Amino acid sequence: MVCRVKDGGRSMGLPMSYLIAYIAVLAVFGAIDAMWLSTMGPILYRPVLAEILAPNLRLAPAIAFYLMFPAGVVVFAVMPALRSGSIFSAFMLALLFGALAYATYDLTNYATLRVWTLQITILDIIYGAFASGVASTAAFILVRATKR
């Protein structure tokens, strides 16, 4: 049985929809995150967290995050939205997924690290939710466009 994505009578096989959505989320989220971290890193994070930051980026965990997180956005936001045909669902489900994922990280850090601030916690959760929503919406639009 092959699942299909709803689009006004047209359909696309599920594996291709997942792949297109995944690549779109990866690209859009990655670009947004690069802009956020390069802009906000020196302003928001480094002044507060300098004493606990690693001297150099640990590439393997960063790659793991950027490969895994888009899969979550696709599974929990993009694909359900494509099945329902709702771009609003794409944004809102990813907004929720991003908020929950970032809250797990930020609230744990706020609870356990003496230098972690409430300001970082709140801004990072809002950012994660918004970036996820934008990436999911872009993926939704791209998958729908490739079916035309």
DRENTORKOL-3810 file (N, C-alpha, C; in nm, 4 decimals):
REM DRENTORKOL-3810
@n.u->0.0840; n.v->-0.1183; n.w->0.0000; ca.u->0.0000; ca.v->0.0000; ca.w->0.0000; c.u->0.0885; c.v->0.1247; c.w->0.0000
@n.u->0.0662; n.v->0.2136; n.w->-0.0912; ca.u->0.1416; ca.v->0.3373; ca.w->-0.1014; c.u->0.0540; c.v->0.4511; c.w->-0.0520
@n.u->0.1069; n.v->0.5256; n.w->0.0438; ca.u->0.0338; ca.v->0.6427; ca.w->0.0925; c.u->0.0513; c.v->0.7560; c.w->-0.0073
@n.u->-0.0480; n.v->0.8388; n.w->-0.0176; ca.u->-0.0439; ca.v->0.9513; ca.w->-0.1110; c.u->-0.0643; c.v->1.0822; c.w->-0.0357
@n.u->-0.0104; n.v->1.1878; n.w->-0.0925; ca.u->-0.0250; ca.v->1.3209; ca.w->-0.0361; c.u->-0.1394; c.v->1.3898; c.w->-0.1075
@n.u->-0.2299; n.v->1.4495; n.w->-0.0320; ca.u->-0.3488; ca.v->1.5135; ca.w->-0.0878; c.u->-0.3125; c.v->1.6413; c.w->-0.1627
@n.u->-0.3690; n.v->1.6580; n.w->-0.2813; ca.u->-0.3503; ca.v->1.7820; ca.w->-0.3570; c.u->-0.4520; c.v->1.7879; c.w->-0.4700
@n.u->-0.5722; n.v->1.8194; n.w->-0.4392; ca.u->-0.6746; ca.v->1.8418; ca.w->-0.5401; c.u->-0.6848; c.v->1.7320; c.w->-0.6444
@n.u->-0.6806; n.v->1.6062; n.w->-0.6024; ca.u->-0.6959; ca.v->1.4963; ca.w->-0.6952; c.u->-0.5643; c.v->1.4400; c.w->-0.7453
@n.u->-0.4557; n.v->1.5191; n.w->-0.7386; ca.u->-0.3256; ca.v->1.4682; ca.w->-0.7799; c.u->-0.2583; c.v->1.4043; c.w->-0.6594
@n.u->-0.1620; n.v->1.3194; n.w->-0.6843; ca.u->-0.0903; ca.v->1.2599; ca.w->-0.5719; c.u->0.0539; c.v->1.2315; c.w->-0.6097
@n.u->0.1370; n.v->1.2216; n.w->-0.5072; ca.u->0.2780; ca.v->1.1916; ca.w->-0.5239; c.u->0.3107; c.v->1.0829; c.w->-0.4243
@n.u->0.3927; n.v->0.9877; n.w->-0.4598; ca.u->0.4307; ca.v->0.8814; ca.w->-0.3680; c.u->0.4941; c.v->0.9369; c.w->-0.2413
@n.u->0.4687; n.v->0.8712; n.w->-0.1332; ca.u->0.5162; ca.v->0.9152; ca.w->-0.0026; c.u->0.6682; c.v->0.9252; c.w->0.0082
@n.u->0.7460; n.v->0.8275; n.w->-0.0401; ca.u->0.8914; ca.v->0.8403; ca.w->-0.0252; c.u->0.9478; c.v->0.9671; c.w->-0.0889
@n.u->0.9007; n.v->1.0028; n.w->-0.2078; ca.u->0.9498; ca.v->1.1231; ca.w->-0.2745; c.u->0.9071; c.v->1.2484; c.w->-0.1982
@n.u->0.7862; n.v->1.2482; n.w->-0.1447; ca.u->0.7391; ca.v->1.3616; ca.w->-0.0651; c.u->0.8250; c.v->1.3798; c.w->0.0591
@n.u->0.8579; n.v->1.2705; n.w->0.1259; ca.u->0.9452; ca.v->1.2778; ca.w->0.2435; c.u->1.0814; c.v->1.3352; c.w->0.2064
@n.u->1.1381; n.v->1.2865; n.w->0.0974; ca.u->1.2712; ca.v->1.3310; ca.w->0.0566; c.u->1.2724; c.v->1.4795; c.w->0.0230
@n.u->1.1768; n.v->1.5232; n.w->-0.0557; ca.u->1.1695; ca.v->1.6654; ca.w->-0.0923; c.u->1.1476; c.v->1.7511; c.w->0.0325
@n.u->1.0571; n.v->1.7087; n.w->0.1179; ca.u->1.0293; ca.v->1.7832; ca.w->0.2410; c.u->1.1533; c.v->1.7883; c.w->0.3304
@n.u->1.2221; n.v->1.6756; n.w->0.3435; ca.u->1.3407; ca.v->1.6696; ca.w->0.4288; c.u->1.4492; c.v->1.7651; c.w->0.3791
@n.u->1.4766; n.v->1.7601; n.w->0.2508; ca.u->1.5800; ca.v->1.8473; ca.w->0.1933; c.u->1.5409; c.v->1.9944; c.w->0.2091
@n.u->1.4140; n.v->2.0249; n.w->0.1891; ca.u->1.3677; ca.v->2.1631; ca.w->0.2050; c.u->1.3812; c.v->2.2104; c.w->0.3491
@n.u->1.3376; n.v->2.1284; n.w->0.4441; ca.u->1.3497; ca.v->2.1675; ca.w->0.5854; c.u->1.4969; c.v->2.1825; c.w->0.6228
@n.u->1.5792; n.v->2.0874; n.w->0.5815; ca.u->1.7222; ca.v->2.0939; ca.w->0.6109; c.u->1.7832; c.v->2.2238; c.w->0.5589
@n.u->1.7538; n.v->2.2586; n.w->0.4340; ca.u->1.8112; ca.v->2.3787; ca.w->0.3730; c.u->1.7591; c.v->2.5066; c.w->0.4381
@n.u->1.6278; n.v->2.5155; n.w->0.4545; ca.u->1.5687; ca.v->2.6386; ca.w->0.5089; c.u->1.6046; c.v->2.6552; c.w->0.6561
@n.u->1.5879; n.v->2.5489; n.w->0.7346; ca.u->1.6213; ca.v->2.5582; ca.w->0.8766; c.u->1.7703; c.v->2.5862; c.w->0.8943
@n.u->1.8530; n.v->2.5188; n.w->0.8151; ca.u->1.9974; ca.v->2.5417; ca.w->0.8246; c.u->2.0353; c.v->2.6859; c.w->0.7937
@n.u->1.9744; n.v->2.7433; n.w->0.6909; ca.u->2.0032; ca.v->2.8829; ca.w->0.6549; c.u->1.9567; c.v->2.9790; c.w->0.7638
@n.u->1.8359; n.v->2.9559; n.w->0.8150; ca.u->1.7841; ca.v->3.0415; ca.w->0.9221; c.u->1.8726; c.v->3.0296; c.w->1.0457
@n.u->1.9109; n.v->2.9069; n.w->1.0792; ca.u->1.9924; ca.v->2.8854; ca.w->1.1991; c.u->2.1306; c.v->2.9488; c.w->1.1843
@n.u->2.1888; n.v->2.9399; n.w->1.0658; ca.u->2.3196; ca.v->3.0032; ca.w->1.0426; c.u->2.3106; c.v->3.1544; c.w->1.0622
@n.u->2.2036; n.v->3.2149; n.w->1.0098; ca.u->2.1845; ca.v->3.3596; ca.w->1.0281; c.u->2.1635; c.v->3.3936; c.w->1.1755
@n.u->2.0789; n.v->3.3146; n.w->1.2436; ca.u->2.0492; ca.v->3.3386; ca.w->1.3847; c.u->2.1765; c.v->3.3285; c.w->1.4691
@n.u->2.2493; n.v->3.2205; n.w->1.4521; ca.u->2.3674; ca.v->3.1986; ca.w->1.5356; c.u->2.4779; c.v->3.2993; c.w->1.5065
@n.u->2.4945; n.v->3.3370; n.w->1.3801; ca.u->2.5989; ca.v->3.4353; ca.w->1.3492; c.u->2.5615; c.v->3.5743; c.w->1.3983
@n.u->2.4319; n.v->3.6035; n.w->1.4022; ca.u->2.3865; ca.v->3.7340; ca.w->1.4502; c.u->2.3732; c.v->3.7380; c.w->1.6024
@n.u->2.3045; n.v->3.6376; n.w->1.6564; ca.u->2.2724; ca.v->3.6390; ca.w->1.7991; c.u->2.3806; c.v->3.5765; c.w->1.8873
@n.u->2.4657; n.v->3.4936; n.w->1.8291; ca.u->2.5723; ca.v->3.4313; ca.w->1.9079; c.u->2.6546; c.v->3.5321; c.w->1.9853
@n.u->2.7093; n.v->3.6325; n.w->1.9171; ca.u->2.7908; ca.v->3.7315; ca.w->1.9883; c.u->2.7096; c.v->3.8234; c.w->2.0801
@n.u->2.5813; n.v->3.8397; n.w->2.0516; ca.u->2.4980; ca.v->3.9323; ca.w->2.1290; c.u->2.4309; c.v->3.8638; c.w->2.2481
@n.u->2.3738; n.v->3.7471; n.w->2.2251; ca.u->2.2913; ca.v->3.6801; ca.w->2.3255; c.u->2.3644; c.v->3.5687; c.w->2.4004
@n.u->2.4311; n.v->3.4819; n.w->2.3281; ca.u->2.4871; ca.v->3.3615; ca.w->2.3891; c.u->2.6272; c.v->3.3808; c.w->2.4473
@n.u->2.7196; n.v->3.4317; n.w->2.3675; ca.u->2.8589; ca.v->3.4408; ca.w->2.4119; c.u->2.8785; c.v->3.5245; c.w->2.5379
@n.u->2.8147; n.v->3.6409; n.w->2.5520; ca.u->2.8367; ca.v->3.7190; ca.w->2.6741; c.u->2.7971; c.v->3.6436; c.w->2.8031
@n.u->2.6972; n.v->3.5592; n.w->2.7938; ca.u->2.6483; ca.v->3.4882; ca.w->2.9123; c.u->2.7163; c.v->3.3528; c.w->2.9288
@n.u->2.7397; n.v->3.2840; n.w->2.8182; ca.u->2.7841; ca.v->3.1448; ca.w->2.8239; c.u->2.9323; c.v->3.1249; c.w->2.7932
@n.u->3.0080; n.v->3.2325; n.w->2.7774; ca.u->3.1484; ca.v->3.2221; ca.w->2.7352; c.u->3.2278; c.v->3.1221; c.w->2.8180
@n.u->3.2077; n.v->3.1221; n.w->2.9484; ca.u->3.2881; ca.v->3.0348; ca.w->3.0350; c.u->3.2561; c.v->2.8865; c.w->3.0190
@n.u->3.1433; n.v->2.8524; n.w->2.9617; ca.u->3.1094; ca.v->2.7103; ca.w->2.9447; c.u->3.1108; c.v->2.6658; c.w->2.7983
@n.u->3.1378; n.v->2.7587; n.w->2.7062; ca.u->3.1423; ca.v->2.7232; ca.w->2.5644; c.u->3.2716; c.v->2.6485; c.w->2.5316
@n.u->3.2610; n.v->2.5490; n.w->2.4446; ca.u->3.3800; ca.v->2.4781; ca.w->2.3974; c.u->3.4636; c.v->2.5747; c.w->2.3139
@n.u->3.5959; n.v->2.5597; n.w->2.3177; ca.u->3.6798; ca.v->2.6518; ca.w->2.2402; c.u->3.6572; c.v->2.6393; c.w->2.0892
@n.u->3.6199; n.v->2.5209; n.w->2.0438; ca.u->3.5934; ca.v->2.4983; ca.w->1.9014; c.u->3.4636; c.v->2.4199; c.w->1.8875
@n.u->3.3969; n.v->2.4409; n.w->1.7764; ca.u->3.2734; ca.v->2.3692; ca.w->1.7473; c.u->3.3017; c.v->2.2198; c.w->1.7382
@n.u->3.2200; n.v->2.1400; n.w->1.8040; ca.u->3.2288; ca.v->1.9940; ca.w->1.7907; c.u->3.1400; c.v->1.9558; c.w->1.6733
@n.u->3.2021; n.v->1.9242; n.w->1.5628; ca.u->3.1326; ca.v->1.9047; ca.w->1.4368; c.u->3.0361; c.v->1.7851; c.w->1.4370
@n.u->3.0750; n.v->1.6730; n.w->1.4934; ca.u->2.9905; ca.v->1.5527; ca.w->1.4893; c.u->2.8535; c.v->1.5748; c.w->1.5547
@n.u->2.8459; n.v->1.6305; n.w->1.6758; ca.u->2.7127; ca.v->1.6538; ca.w->1.7337; c.u->2.6313; c.v->1.7566; c.w->1.6555
@n.u->2.6978; n.v->1.8557; n.w->1.5983; ca.u->2.6263; ca.v->1.9557; ca.w->1.5178; c.u->2.5666; c.v->1.8906; c.w->1.3935
@n.u->2.6436; n.v->1.8075; n.w->1.3267; ca.u->2.5932; ca.v->1.7368; ca.w->1.2082; c.u->2.4772; c.v->1.6459; c.w->1.2475
@n.u->2.4921; n.v->1.5751; n.w->1.3588; ca.u->2.3846; ca.v->1.4860; ca.w->1.4048; c.u->2.2553; c.v->1.5638; c.w->1.4269
@n.u->2.2646; n.v->1.6787; n.w->1.4917; ca.u->2.1444; ca.v->1.7602; ca.w->1.5144; c.u->2.0814; c.v->1.8022; c.w->1.3819
@n.u->2.1623; n.v->1.8542; n.w->1.2896; ca.u->2.1075; ca.v->1.9044; ca.w->1.1631; c.u->2.0551; c.v->1.7940; c.w->1.0728
@n.u->2.0955; n.v->1.6711; n.w->1.0955; ca.u->2.0387; ca.v->1.5588; ca.w->1.0203; c.u->1.9106; c.v->1.5060; c.w->1.0859
@n.u->1.9039; n.v->1.5114; n.w->1.2192; ca.u->1.7883; ca.v->1.4557; ca.w->1.2905; c.u->1.6715; c.v->1.5524; c.w->1.3024
@n.u->1.6975; n.v->1.6768; n.w->1.3360; ca.u->1.5892; ca.v->1.7711; ca.w->1.3629; c.u->1.4953; c.v->1.7884; c.w->1.2427
@n.u->1.5472; n.v->1.8039; n.w->1.1202; ca.u->1.4554; ca.v->1.8149; ca.w->1.0062; c.u->1.3655; c.v->1.6922; c.w->0.9894
@n.u->1.4159; n.v->1.5762; n.w->1.0240; ca.u->1.3322; ca.v->1.4553; ca.w->1.0156; c.u->1.2122; c.v->1.4680; c.w->1.1082
@n.u->1.2327; n.v->1.5221; n.w->1.2259; ca.u->1.1216; ca.v->1.5443; ca.w->1.3187; c.u->1.0210; c.v->1.6434; c.w->1.2647
@n.u->1.0689; n.v->1.7516; n.w->1.2064; ca.u->0.9790; ca.v->1.8512; ca.w->1.1482; c.u->0.8968; c.v->1.7891; c.w->1.0345
@n.u->0.9618; n.v->1.7078; n.w->0.9526; ca.u->0.8911; ca.v->1.6440; ca.w->0.8412; c.u->0.7853; c.v->1.5468; c.w->0.8929
@n.u->0.8237; n.v->1.4595; n.w->0.9844; ca.u->0.7314; ca.v->1.3558; ca.w->1.0340; c.u->0.6151; c.v->1.4148; c.w->1.1130
@n.u->0.6440; n.v->1.5111; n.w->1.1983; ca.u->0.5410; ca.v->1.5617; ca.w->1.2889; c.u->0.4676; c.v->1.6864; c.w->1.2405
@n.u->0.5147; n.v->1.7488; n.w->1.1324; ca.u->0.4489; ca.v->1.8710; ca.w->1.0847; c.u->0.4199; c.v->1.8686; c.w->0.9348
@n.u->0.5236; n.v->1.8522; n.w->0.8534; ca.u->0.5044; ca.v->1.8639; ca.w->0.7090; c.u->0.4109; c.v->1.7554; c.w->0.6554
@n.u->0.4393; n.v->1.6308; n.w->0.6865; ca.u->0.3587; ca.v->1.5219; ca.w->0.6296; c.u->0.2133; c.v->1.5253; c.w->0.6779
@n.u->0.1868; n.v->1.5467; n.w->0.8071; ca.u->0.0455; ca.v->1.5591; ca.w->0.8458; c.u->-0.0235; c.v->1.6765; c.w->0.7760
@n.u->0.0479; n.v->1.7861; n.w->0.7569; ca.u->-0.0107; ca.v->1.9016; ca.w->0.6884; c.u->-0.0380; c.v->1.8710; c.w->0.5419
@n.u->0.0523; n.v->1.7987; n.w->0.4771; ca.u->0.0298; ca.v->1.7606; ca.w->0.3378; c.u->-0.0905; c.v->1.6677; c.w->0.3262
@n.u->-0.1055; n.v->1.5760; n.w->0.4215; ca.u->-0.2210; ca.v->1.4857; ca.w->0.4182; c.u->-0.3521; c.v->1.5629; c.w->0.4350
@n.u->-0.3494; n.v->1.6669; n.w->0.5160; ca.u->-0.4719; ca.v->1.7450; ca.w->0.5363; c.u->-0.4880; c.v->1.8548; c.w->0.4315
@n.u->-0.3788; n.v->1.8869; n.w->0.3620; ca.u->-0.3836; ca.v->1.9925; ca.w->0.2621; c.u->-0.3809; c.v->2.1324; c.w->0.3211
@n.u->-0.3327; n.v->2.1467; n.w->0.4443; ca.u->-0.3382; ca.v->2.2747; ca.w->0.5146; c.u->-0.1998; c.v->2.3336; c.w->0.5406
@n.u->-0.1709; n.v->2.4452; n.w->0.4770; ca.u->-0.0442; ca.v->2.5152; ca.w->0.5015; c.u->-0.0403; c.v->2.5705; c.w->0.6446
@n.u->-0.1562; n.v->2.6090; n.w->0.6961; ca.u->-0.1645; ca.v->2.6564; ca.w->0.8344; c.u->-0.1198; c.v->2.5463; c.w->0.9302
@n.u->-0.1617; n.v->2.4235; n.w->0.9034; ca.u->-0.1193; ca.v->2.3102; ca.w->0.9861; c.u->0.0309; c.v->2.2899; c.w->0.9778
@n.u->0.0872; n.v->2.3074; n.w->0.8589; ca.u->0.2326; ca.v->2.2929; ca.w->0.8425; c.u->0.3053; c.v->2.3876; c.w->0.9362
@n.u->0.2613; n.v->2.5126; n.w->0.9388; ca.u->0.3270; ca.v->2.6114; ca.w->1.0245; c.u->0.3022; c.v->2.5826; c.w->1.1724
@n.u->0.1770; n.v->2.5596; n.w->1.2091; ca.u->0.1425; ca.v->2.5441; ca.w->1.3502; c.u->0.1985; c.v->2.4158; c.w->1.4128
@n.u->0.1941; n.v->2.3055; n.w->1.3396; ca.u->0.2499; ca.v->2.1809; ca.w->1.3933; c.u->0.4008; c.v->2.1921; c.w->1.4119
@n.u->0.4683; n.v->2.2562; n.w->1.3166; ca.u->0.6128; ca.v->2.2757; ca.w->1.3308; c.u->0.6442; c.v->2.3761; c.w->1.4412
@n.u->0.5610; n.v->2.4772; n.w->1.4552; ca.u->0.5777; ca.v->2.5731; ca.w->1.5642; c.u->0.5742; c.v->2.4998; c.w->1.6982
@n.u->0.4773; n.v->2.4114; n.w->1.7141; ca.u->0.4661; ca.v->2.3324; ca.w->1.8370; c.u->0.5850; c.v->2.2384; c.w->1.8525
@n.u->0.6200; n.v->2.1661; n.w->1.7464; ca.u->0.7332; ca.v->2.0736; ca.w->1.7533; c.u->0.8613; c.v->2.1488; c.w->1.7908
@n.u->0.8875; n.v->2.2605; n.w->1.7238; ca.u->1.0072; ca.v->2.3389; ca.w->1.7527; c.u->1.0082; c.v->2.3916; c.w->1.8951
@n.u->0.8935; n.v->2.4405; n.w->1.9404; ca.u->0.8861; ca.v->2.4915; ca.w->2.0784; c.u->0.9139; c.v->2.3805; c.w->2.1792
@n.u->0.8567; n.v->2.2642; n.w->2.1571; ca.u->0.8784; ca.v->2.1523; ca.w->2.2503; c.u->1.0233; c.v->2.1038; c.w->2.2478
@n.u->1.0801; n.v->2.0937; n.w->2.1283; ca.u->1.2188; ca.v->2.0480; ca.w->2.1168; c.u->1.3147; c.v->2.1478; c.w->2.1822
@n.u->1.2979; n.v->2.2737; n.w->2.1502; ca.u->1.3854; ca.v->2.3756; ca.w->2.2078; c.u->1.3597; c.v->2.3928; c.w->2.3576
@n.u->1.2361; n.v->2.3786; n.w->2.4011; ca.u->1.2061; ca.v->2.3888; ca.w->2.5441; c.u->1.2728; c.v->2.2760; c.w->2.6218
@n.u->1.2778; n.v->2.1581; n.w->2.5643; ca.u->1.3455; ca.v->2.0462; ca.w->2.6314; c.u->1.4900; c.v->2.0828; c.w->2.6606
@n.u->1.5573; n.v->2.1346; n.w->2.5622; ca.u->1.6974; ca.v->2.1748; ca.w->2.5769; c.u->1.7120; c.v->2.2950; c.w->2.6708
@n.u->1.6369; n.v->2.4004; n.w->2.6417; ca.u->1.6539; ca.v->2.5253; ca.w->2.7165; c.u->1.6092; c.v->2.5156; c.w->2.8617
@n.u->1.4977; n.v->2.4511; n.w->2.8861; ca.u->1.4503; ca.v->2.4403; ca.w->3.0248; c.u->1.5392; c.v->2.3483; c.w->3.1075
@n.u->1.5926; n.v->2.2437; n.w->3.0448; ca.u->1.6888; ca.v->2.1585; ca.w->3.1163; c.u->1.8130; c.v->2.2388; c.w->3.1517
@n.u->1.8635; n.v->2.3168; n.w->3.0562; ca.u->1.9808; ca.v->2.3994; ca.w->3.0843; c.u->1.9511; c.v->2.5039; c.w->3.1908
@n.u->1.8344; n.v->2.5655; n.w->3.1831; ca.u->1.7978; ca.v->2.6674; ca.w->3.2824; c.u->1.7852; c.v->2.6057; c.w->3.4221
@n.u->1.7401; n.v->2.4831; n.w->3.4278; ca.u->1.7251; ca.v->2.4151; ca.w->3.5569; c.u->1.8581; c.v->2.3667; c.w->3.6146
@n.u->1.9574; n.v->2.3434; n.w->3.5287; ca.u->2.0792; ca.v->2.2779; ca.w->3.5772; c.u->2.2081; c.v->2.3585; c.w->3.5645
@n.u->2.2104; n.v->2.4601; n.w->3.4826; ca.u->2.3338; ca.v->2.5371; ca.w->3.4623; c.u->2.3215; c.v->2.6737; c.w->3.5277
@n.u->2.4140; n.v->2.7060; n.w->3.6126; ca.u->2.4040; ca.v->2.8320; ca.w->3.6880; c.u->2.4134; c.v->2.9557; c.w->3.6002
@n.u->2.4800; n.v->2.9453; n.w->3.4841; ca.u->2.4956; ca.v->3.0631; ca.w->3.3985; c.u->2.3830; c.v->3.0789; c.w->3.2968
@n.u->2.3006; n.v->2.9773; n.w->3.2801; ca.u->2.1921; ca.v->2.9839; ca.w->3.1810; c.u->2.0858; c.v->3.0817; c.w->3.2304
@n.u->2.0393; n.v->3.1710; n.w->3.1443; ca.u->1.9453; ca.v->3.2742; ca.w->3.1888; c.u->1.8034; c.v->3.2497; c.w->3.1372
@n.u->1.7093; n.v->3.3122; n.w->3.2043; ca.u->1.5698; ca.v->3.3072; ca.w->3.1605; c.u->1.5553; c.v->3.3744; c.w->3.0235
@n.u->1.6299; n.v->3.4809; n.w->3.0007; ca.u->1.6248; ca.v->3.5506; ca.w->2.8717; c.u->1.6644; c.v->3.4574; c.w->2.7570
@n.u->1.7746; n.v->3.3847; n.w->2.7734; ca.u->1.8174; ca.v->3.2903; ca.w->2.6696; c.u->1.7106; c.v->3.1836; c.w->2.6515
@n.u->1.6575; n.v->3.1336; n.w->2.7603; ca.u->1.5556; ca.v->3.0278; ca.w->2.7546; c.u->1.4353; c.v->3.0720; c.w->2.6723
@n.u->1.3804; n.v->3.1864; n.w->2.7032; ca.u->1.2603; ca.v->3.2343; ca.w->2.6352; c.u->1.2878; c.v->3.2657; c.w->2.4884
@n.u->1.3947; n.v->3.3403; n.w->2.4623; ca.u->1.4256; ca.v->3.3777; ca.w->2.3234; c.u->1.4585; c.v->3.2562; c.w->2.2375
@n.u->1.5294; n.v->3.1603; n.w->2.2941; ca.u->1.5675; ca.v->3.0419; ca.w->2.2178; c.u->1.4461; c.v->2.9545; c.w->2.1853
@n.u->1.3532; n.v->2.9420; n.w->2.2775; ca.u->1.2317; ca.v->2.8635; ca.w->2.2516; c.u->1.1477; c.v->2.9317; c.w->2.1435
@n.u->1.1324; n.v->3.0622; n.w->2.1543; ca.u->1.0573; ca.v->3.1368; ca.w->2.0517; c.u->1.1256; c.v->3.1223; c.w->1.9163
@n.u->1.2567; n.v->3.1371; n.w->1.9150; ca.u->1.3313; ca.v->3.1232; ca.w->1.7902; c.u->1.3139; c.v->2.9832; c.w->1.7302
@n.u->1.3326; n.v->2.8798; n.w->1.8102; ca.u->1.3211; ca.v->2.7420; ca.w->1.7613; c.u->1.1834; c.v->2.7122; c.w->1.7051
@n.u->1.0816; n.v->2.7643; n.w->1.7713; ca.u->0.9446; ca.v->2.7454; ca.w->1.7238; c.u->0.9251; c.v->2.8152; c.w->1.5891
@n.u->0.9666; n.v->2.9398; n.w->1.5807; ca.u->0.9472; ca.v->3.0178; ca.w->1.4580; c.u->1.0280; c.v->2.9600; c.w->1.3413
@n.u->1.1545; n.v->2.9280; n.w->1.3637; ca.u->1.2383; ca.v->2.8733; ca.w->1.2568; c.u->1.1816; c.v->2.7411; c.w->1.2054
@n.u->1.1306; n.v->2.6598; n.w->1.2962; ca.u->1.0699; ca.v->2.5327; ca.w->1.2568; c.u->0.9445; c.v->2.5561; c.w->1.1738
@n.u->0.8636; n.v->2.6518; n.w->1.2158; ca.u->0.7413; ca.v->2.6844; ca.w->1.1425; c.u->0.7696; c.v->2.7335; c.w->1.0019
@n.u->0.8685; n.v->2.8195; n.w->0.9876; ca.u->0.9045; ca.v->2.8721; ca.w->0.8561; c.u->0.9587; c.v->2.7599; c.w->0.7668
@n.u->1.0468; n.v->2.6762; n.w->0.8218; ca.u->1.1049; ca.v->2.5670; ca.w->0.7436; c.u->0.9967; c.v->2.4680; c.w->0.6995
@n.u->0.9033; n.v->2.4380; n.w->0.7876; ca.u->0.7946; ca.v->2.3454; ca.w->0.7546; c.u->0.7045; c.v->2.4043; c.w->0.6462
@n.u->0.6731; n.v->2.5309; n.w->0.6574; ca.u->0.5885; ca.v->2.5967; ca.w->0.5579; c.u->0.6563; c.v->2.5959; c.w->0.4210
@n.u->0.7851; n.v->2.6244; n.w->0.4189; ca.u->0.8598; ca.v->2.6210; ca.w->0.2919; c.u->0.8584; c.v->2.4800; c.w->0.2323
@n.u->0.8769; n.v->2.3803; n.w->0.3159; ca.u->0.8753; ca.v->2.2415; ca.w->0.2677; c.u->0.7380; c.v->2.2049; c.w->0.2140
@n.u->0.6332; n.v->2.2457; n.w->0.2830; ca.u->0.4964; ca.v->2.2204; ca.w->0.2383; c.u->0.4754; c.v->2.2795; c.w->0.0986
@n.u->0.5154; n.v->2.4045; n.w->0.0809; ca.u->0.4990; ca.v->2.4722; ca.w->-0.0477; c.u->0.5790; c.v->2.4024; c.w->-0.1565
@n.u->0.7021; n.v->2.3636; n.w->-0.1267; ca.u->0.7858; ca.v->2.2986; ca.w->-0.2269; c.u->0.7310; c.v->2.1617; c.w->-0.2675
@n.u->0.6880; n.v->2.0817; n.w->-0.1714; ca.u->0.6310; ca.v->1.9510; ca.w->-0.2062; c.u->0.5078; c.v->1.9686; c.w->-0.2929
@n.u->0.4212; n.v->2.0618; n.w->-0.2541; ca.u->0.3008; ca.v->2.0873; ca.w->-0.3345; c.u->0.3371; c.v->2.1355; c.w->-0.4752
@n.u->0.4380; n.v->2.2197; n.w->-0.4853; ca.u->0.4772; ca.v->2.2742; ca.w->-0.6161; c.u->0.5374; c.v->2.1677; c.w->-0.7076
@n.u->0.6050; n.v->2.0710; n.w->-0.6492; ca.u->0.6677; ca.v->1.9671; ca.w->-0.7324; c.u->0.5642; c.v->1.8714; c.w->-0.7912
@n.u->0.4428; n.v->1.8763; n.w->-0.7410; ca.u->0.3372; ca.v->1.7886; ca.w->-0.7913; c.u->0.2615; c.v->1.8521; c.w->-0.9077
@n.u->0.2916; n.v->1.9739; n.w->-0.9413; ca.u->0.2173; ca.v->2.0444; ca.w->-1.0457; c.u->0.2786; c.v->2.0226; c.w->-1.1800
END
